[in-house]
Amino acid sequence: MTQLLSLFNQVFGNQTKSNDLEQFINSHTPNSHQQVDELTREYLYHYTTLRGFKS
């Protein structure tokens, strides 16, 4: 049962991260692909690495 829950978390947990990233980008209303790339890097640096240290 624990393995099944872990599998669900891996599959559906990534969607949450994707949704968070999408919301972060949309909240800044980028005007170009370059801005989207910059926001993606900023999100990944600030939100995924910092969360990793807190866990």
N, CA, C and O atoms as CSV, one atom per row, in Angstrom:
chain,resi,resn,atom,element,x,y,z
A,1,MET,N,N,0.820,-1.194,0.000
A,1,MET,CA,C,0.000,0.000,0.000
A,1,MET,C,C,0.864,1.257,0.000
A,1,MET,O,O,0.560,2.223,-0.700
A,2,THR,N,N,1.938,1.244,0.783
A,2,THR,CA,C,2.837,2.401,0.847
A,2,THR,C,C,3.486,2.663,-0.498
A,2,THR,O,O,3.656,3.816,-0.895
A,3,GLN,N,N,3.851,1.597,-1.203
A,3,GLN,CA,C,4.458,1.754,-2.520
A,3,GLN,C,C,3.465,2.363,-3.510
A,3,GLN,O,O,3.842,3.179,-4.350
A,4,LEU,N,N,2.225,1.974,-3.411
A,4,LEU,CA,C,1.196,2.517,-4.291
A,4,LEU,C,C,1.010,4.010,-4.029
A,4,LEU,O,O,0.912,4.795,-4.972
A,5,LEU,N,N,0.960,4.405,-2.767
A,5,LEU,CA,C,0.833,5.825,-2.436
A,5,LEU,C,C,2.049,6.615,-2.910
A,5,LEU,O,O,1.914,7.743,-3.386
A,6,SER,N,N,3.212,6.035,-2.782
A,6,SER,CA,C,4.429,6.677,-3.251
A,6,SER,C,C,4.391,6.871,-4.768
A,6,SER,O,O,4.795,7.919,-5.273
A,7,LEU,N,N,3.912,5.874,-5.482
A,7,LEU,CA,C,3.788,5.966,-6.933
A,7,LEU,C,C,2.811,7.073,-7.325
A,7,LEU,O,O,3.095,7.862,-8.226
A,8,PHE,N,N,1.667,7.135,-6.654
A,8,PHE,CA,C,0.695,8.202,-6.936
A,8,PHE,C,C,1.308,9.575,-6.673
A,8,PHE,O,O,1.093,10.512,-7.442
A,9,ASN,N,N,2.058,9.691,-5.604
A,9,ASN,CA,C,2.685,10.964,-5.275
A,9,ASN,C,C,3.685,11.378,-6.347
A,9,ASN,O,O,3.765,12.557,-6.694
A,10,GLN,N,N,4.439,10.435,-6.870
A,10,GLN,CA,C,5.402,10.744,-7.926
A,10,GLN,C,C,4.702,11.186,-9.200
A,10,GLN,O,O,5.143,12.123,-9.865
A,11,VAL,N,N,3.621,10.515,-9.535
A,11,VAL,CA,C,2.905,10.824,-10.773
A,11,VAL,C,C,2.169,12.147,-10.648
A,11,VAL,O,O,2.287,13.001,-11.527
A,12,PHE,N,N,1.418,12.331,-9.583
A,12,PHE,CA,C,0.577,13.510,-9.455
A,12,PHE,C,C,1.293,14.677,-8.791
A,12,PHE,O,O,0.863,15.821,-8.938
A,13,GLY,N,N,2.353,14.422,-8.078
A,13,GLY,CA,C,3.120,15.494,-7.445
A,13,GLY,C,C,3.777,16.402,-8.460
A,13,GLY,O,O,3.883,17.607,-8.231
A,14,ASN,N,N,4.220,15.853,-9.575
A,14,ASN,CA,C,4.844,16.657,-10.609
A,14,ASN,C,C,3.862,17.622,-11.242
A,14,ASN,O,O,4.255,18.711,-11.659
A,15,GLN,N,N,2.599,17.250,-11.324
A,15,GLN,CA,C,1.599,18.148,-11.877
A,15,GLN,C,C,1.441,19.375,-10.989
A,15,GLN,O,O,1.228,20.480,-11.486
A,16,THR,N,N,1.542,19.187,-9.704
A,16,THR,CA,C,1.433,20.318,-8.789
A,16,THR,C,C,2.570,21.286,-9.017
A,16,THR,O,O,2.353,22.497,-9.053
A,17,LYS,N,N,3.779,20.778,-9.171
A,17,LYS,CA,C,4.927,21.635,-9.444
A,17,LYS,C,C,4.745,22.360,-10.777
A,17,LYS,O,O,5.052,23.547,-10.888
A,18,SER,N,N,4.252,21.656,-11.769
A,18,SER,CA,C,4.015,22.276,-13.073
A,18,SER,C,C,2.967,23.370,-12.962
A,18,SER,O,O,3.119,24.436,-13.558
A,19,ASN,N,N,1.906,23.117,-12.207
A,19,ASN,CA,C,0.864,24.122,-12.025
A,19,ASN,C,C,1.398,25.330,-11.270
A,19,ASN,O,O,1.059,26.467,-11.601
A,20,ASP,N,N,2.227,25.099,-10.264
A,20,ASP,CA,C,2.827,26.202,-9.515
A,20,ASP,C,C,3.711,27.048,-10.424
A,20,ASP,O,O,3.670,28.277,-10.370
A,21,LEU,N,N,4.495,26.400,-11.244
A,21,LEU,CA,C,5.364,27.109,-12.181
A,21,LEU,C,C,4.534,27.925,-13.161
A,21,LEU,O,O,4.839,29.089,-13.422
A,22,GLU,N,N,3.501,27.324,-13.693
A,22,GLU,CA,C,2.648,28.026,-14.648
A,22,GLU,C,C,1.999,29.246,-13.997
A,22,GLU,O,O,1.949,30.315,-14.606
A,23,GLN,N,N,1.512,29.104,-12.789
A,23,GLN,CA,C,0.905,30.235,-12.084
A,23,GLN,C,C,1.933,31.329,-11.807
A,23,GLN,O,O,1.626,32.516,-11.922
A,24,PHE,N,N,3.150,30.930,-11.443
A,24,PHE,CA,C,4.216,31.894,-11.184
A,24,PHE,C,C,4.517,32.691,-12.445
A,24,PHE,O,O,4.621,33.917,-12.397
A,25,ILE,N,N,4.656,32.009,-13.559
A,25,ILE,CA,C,4.952,32.691,-14.824
A,25,ILE,C,C,3.803,33.607,-15.219
A,25,ILE,O,O,4.029,34.761,-15.585
A,26,ASN,N,N,2.581,33.112,-15.150
A,26,ASN,CA,C,1.421,33.916,-15.531
A,26,ASN,C,C,1.252,35.144,-14.645
A,26,ASN,O,O,0.786,36.184,-15.111
A,27,SER,N,N,1.623,35.036,-13.387
A,27,SER,CA,C,1.470,36.170,-12.470
A,27,SER,C,C,2.401,37.331,-12.834
A,27,SER,O,O,2.157,38.472,-12.442
A,28,HIS,N,N,3.463,37.037,-13.581
A,28,HIS,CA,C,4.400,38.079,-13.993
A,28,HIS,C,C,4.113,38.597,-15.414
A,28,HIS,O,O,4.815,39.484,-15.901
A,29,THR,N,N,3.115,38.062,-16.059
A,29,THR,CA,C,2.708,38.431,-17.430
A,29,THR,C,C,3.896,38.707,-18.357
A,29,THR,O,O,4.133,39.849,-18.752
A,30,PRO,N,N,4.631,37.662,-18.693
A,30,PRO,CA,C,5.787,37.846,-19.574
A,30,PRO,C,C,5.348,38.239,-20.989
A,30,PRO,O,O,4.266,37.878,-21.453
A,31,ASN,N,N,6.231,38.991,-21.655
A,31,ASN,CA,C,5.947,39.463,-23.011
A,31,ASN,C,C,6.773,38.766,-24.079
A,31,ASN,O,O,6.600,39.034,-25.267
A,32,SER,N,N,7.666,37.877,-23.673
A,32,SER,CA,C,8.519,37.195,-24.649
A,32,SER,C,C,8.928,35.827,-24.124
A,32,SER,O,O,8.759,35.508,-22.947
A,33,HIS,N,N,9.468,35.037,-25.032
A,33,HIS,CA,C,9.974,33.715,-24.635
A,33,HIS,C,C,11.161,33.863,-23.686
A,33,HIS,O,O,11.349,33.052,-22.780
A,34,GLN,N,N,11.955,34.905,-23.906
A,34,GLN,CA,C,13.102,35.139,-23.034
A,34,GLN,C,C,12.656,35.383,-21.599
A,34,GLN,O,O,13.271,34.871,-20.663
A,35,GLN,N,N,11.600,36.155,-21.417
A,35,GLN,CA,C,11.091,36.397,-20.076
A,35,GLN,C,C,10.553,35.124,-19.442
A,35,GLN,O,O,10.715,34.911,-18.241
A,36,VAL,N,N,9.920,34.282,-20.234
A,36,VAL,CA,C,9.432,32.996,-19.718
A,36,VAL,C,C,10.611,32.150,-19.254
A,36,VAL,O,O,10.553,31.532,-18.191
A,37,ASP,N,N,11.675,32.120,-20.044
A,37,ASP,CA,C,12.877,31.366,-19.661
A,37,ASP,C,C,13.476,31.907,-18.362
A,37,ASP,O,O,13.855,31.136,-17.481
A,38,GLU,N,N,13.559,33.226,-18.246
A,38,GLU,CA,C,14.118,33.836,-17.039
A,38,GLU,C,C,13.257,33.529,-15.815
A,38,GLU,O,O,13.774,33.215,-14.743
A,39,LEU,N,N,11.950,33.623,-15.985
A,39,LEU,CA,C,11.051,33.323,-14.872
A,39,LEU,C,C,11.122,31.855,-14.477
A,39,LEU,O,O,11.049,31.524,-13.294
A,40,THR,N,N,11.263,30.981,-15.457
A,40,THR,CA,C,11.401,29.551,-15.169
A,40,THR,C,C,12.651,29.293,-14.357
A,40,THR,O,O,12.613,28.559,-13.370
A,41,ARG,N,N,13.768,29.893,-14.767
A,41,ARG,CA,C,15.017,29.722,-14.011
A,41,ARG,C,C,14.892,30.286,-12.600
A,41,ARG,O,O,15.357,29.678,-11.636
A,42,GLU,N,N,14.257,31.455,-12.488
A,42,GLU,CA,C,14.069,32.061,-11.168
A,42,GLU,C,C,13.223,31.161,-10.271
A,42,GLU,O,O,13.552,30.946,-9.104
A,43,TYR,N,N,12.143,30.644,-10.820
A,43,TYR,CA,C,11.275,29.749,-10.051
A,43,TYR,C,C,12.038,28.510,-9.608
A,43,TYR,O,O,11.996,28.135,-8.436
A,44,LEU,N,N,12.726,27.885,-10.532
A,44,LEU,CA,C,13.448,26.660,-10.201
A,44,LEU,C,C,14.522,26.909,-9.153
A,44,LEU,O,O,14.730,26.084,-8.264
A,45,TYR,N,N,15.196,28.032,-9.254
A,45,TYR,CA,C,16.246,28.327,-8.286
A,45,TYR,C,C,15.668,28.630,-6.906
A,45,TYR,O,O,16.108,28.061,-5.907
A,46,HIS,N,N,14.697,29.514,-6.851
A,46,HIS,CA,C,14.194,29.981,-5.556
A,46,HIS,C,C,13.219,29.009,-4.893
A,46,HIS,O,O,13.227,28.865,-3.670
A,47,TYR,N,N,12.395,28.353,-5.674
A,47,TYR,CA,C,11.321,27.574,-5.069
A,47,TYR,C,C,11.615,26.092,-4.961
A,47,TYR,O,O,11.111,25.437,-4.049
A,48,THR,N,N,12.412,25.544,-5.860
A,48,THR,CA,C,12.683,24.105,-5.734
A,48,THR,C,C,13.902,23.844,-4.864
A,48,THR,O,O,13.896,22.889,-4.088
A,49,THR,N,N,14.953,24.663,-4.965
A,49,THR,CA,C,16.138,24.401,-4.141
A,49,THR,C,C,15.879,24.773,-2.697
A,49,THR,O,O,16.333,24.065,-1.798
A,50,LEU,N,N,15.160,25.869,-2.438
A,50,LEU,CA,C,14.886,26.246,-1.061
A,50,LEU,C,C,13.939,25.266,-0.388
A,50,LEU,O,O,14.103,24.961,0.793
A,51,ARG,N,N,12.967,24.775,-1.113
A,51,ARG,CA,C,12.050,23.798,-0.544
A,51,ARG,C,C,12.771,22.498,-0.235
A,51,ARG,O,O,12.440,21.811,0.732
A,52,GLY,N,N,13.758,22.159,-1.055
A,52,GLY,CA,C,14.526,20.936,-0.833
A,52,GLY,C,C,15.288,20.982,0.476
A,52,GLY,O,O,15.430,19.959,1.146
A,53,PHE,N,N,15.786,22.166,0.855
A,53,PHE,CA,C,16.525,22.293,2.094
A,53,PHE,C,C,15.608,22.250,3.298
A,53,PHE,O,O,16.020,21.801,4.367
A,54,LYS,N,N,14.372,22.705,3.151
A,54,LYS,CA,C,13.439,22.730,4.275
A,54,LYS,C,C,12.919,21.339,4.601
A,54,LYS,O,O,12.574,21.068,5.751
A,55,SER,N,N,12.856,20.458,3.618
A,55,SER,CA,C,12.274,19.129,3.837
A,55,SER,C,C,13.143,18.250,4.677
A,55,SER,O,O,12.784,17.104,4.947
